[in-house]
């Protein structure tokens, strides 16, 4: 069996190909050291990373706020200061906000409760009678047995 060898023109083609690869590699190494780095001021986004929405109602400074895309209502409300009478019971905090959305924060409805020998007090609607001693600073002389009921307080109720 005779061993086949490459002919001269085949060796020449291989040599030219290897030489060309070596030359391109050398050029790339030389140019990579001298290539200037271009610094940009800020990235250009096709879709802006933030959105604007409006918060109204029981907040100190109602108006527009900027939040990241895909933020939740809870994250948006962390940017505004809620008033003490803000009622968040009907607000779904885990829902995602949308561009231009208006979040309305309702105020709690306050009821008047009249307690003998202590005066009248404003309490949030839905307050139970047994919660009154915790909410109100009642004087020591008040009979606390009146505050055992679990029913809700009515407006202008006398206890």
N, C-alpha and C positions, 0 to 999 in steps of 0.2 A: 504494500500500500504506500502510495506516494503521498507525502504531506503537501497540501496545497498552500501556497504562499500568495500574498497580495502582490499585485503588479505595481510598477513604479507610479503610474498615474493614480492608482488608488491610495498609495502611501502619500502622494502629493496632496490629494484632496483632504485626507485626514489631518495632515500637517497644517494646511491652510485653515481648516476648521478650528483646530486646537489653538493656533496662533491668534485667530480672530477672537475667540473667547477670552484668551489671556489679555489681549489688547483692550477689549471692552471692560474687563474687570479692572485693569489698571486705570483706565480713564474714569471709571466710576469712583474709584478710591481717591483719585486726585481731586475730582470735582466735589466730592462730598465734604471735604475739609473746608473748601472755600465758599460753599453755598450759604448765602446769608439767610438767617431765620427771620421770617416776616411775622411781626407781632401785630395782632389786631386789637382794637379797643374793646369790643364786646361781640359775642356771637350773634349772628343773624338767624333768628328763628322764623320758620315759615308760619308756625302757629305760636303765638305769644305764650310764655310760660305762666303768666298770671292773667286773671280775669277780674273784672270790676262788677261788684254787686252792691246793693243798697240795703241798709239796715234801718228800720223805722220802729217807732213805738217807745217802749220803756227802756231806752238807752240814753246815756248822757249826751253823746254827740251823734245824733242820727245823720245818715248820709252815706256817700259811697265809700267803699273800702276795697283794697286790692288783696286777693288771696291767690294761692297757687292753684293751678288746674287740678281737678279731682279732689279738692278739699271737701271736708264735711261741714255741716252747719255748725257743729261744735267748735271746729277749728276757726271758723269765721267769727263766731261770737266771742272767742278768746281775744280778738283784736279790739272789741268795743267794751265799754264798761256798762254793765247792766244796772238799772236802778233797783233799789230794794224791793219795789212792788212788782218786778217783772215776773210774769207767770209763764214758766217754761214747760208746764205740764202737757201742753198740746203741741209742742214743737218736737219734731222727730230729729234728734241730734245726729243720727248716723247717716242721714241722707246726704247725697252729694249736691254741691251747689252748682249753678249754671250761670253762664255769662248773662249779665243784666237782671238777674233774679232779685226780687225784693223780699226781704225777710222781715215780717212784721211781728214784733214782740208785744203781746198784749199785757196790760196791767192787771194785777189782781183786783177783783172787786172787794171793796172793804165794807164790812158790816159794823154797826154800832151795837155794843153790848153794855147794858147798864147793870152794874153790880152794887147792891145795897152797901152803904157805908164806905164805898171806894170810888164811886163816880162812873163816868162812861168811858169806854175804850173802843178803839178801832181795831178790828181783827180781820184777817183775810176770810173771804167766803169759803165755806167748806170746813172751817175749824170746828172741832168737836168740843163739847162742854168739858170733858175730862182733860183736854189739852190747854185750857185757859190758865190754870195755875203756872204752867211751864212758860207760856208766852208772856203773861202779864206779871208785873211785880206787885203782887197784892200785899196789903198790910197784914200784920200778924193777927189782928183781931177778927178777920173774916172767917166764917164757918166754911171749912173746906169740904164738908159732906155734900154740899150742893153741886160739887163738880165731879161727881162719880159717873154721871150718865155719858154714854158713848154717842148720843145723838148729835146732830149738827146744830150749831147756833143759828138762831133766826135773827133777822135785822130788828133792831130796837127791842130786843128781848131783855127782860128784867130778871136778874137772878138774885 
